[in-house]
């Protein structure tokens, strides 16, 4: 167990009168690695160009659509019913072709 997690678990057990001053600890120190990674990603995106941002967004969308298609029977059925395959997502303009998934569709799968 890392030190931050051990400290967090210990602080959670303290009475409020003792733990109350700990709210003044900066977020970067109390939220851990996931918070720091998100902050770094935000800083990177503030400095990159528009085309790089679009490429990053497209890569994330491709990953998500492929993941849903490969790992969810429901999404695969919905995509196949709409005659859509994730390989059709070539650029951001093709994202409009991705079937919109509504809760009602899951009931039919």
Secondary structure, 3 states (H helix, E strand, C coil): CCHHHHHHHHHHCCCHHHHHHHHHCCHHHHCCHHHHHHHHHHHHHHHCCHHHHHHHHHHHHHHHHHHHHHHCHHHHHHHHHCCCCHHHCCCHHHHHHCCCCCHHHHHHC
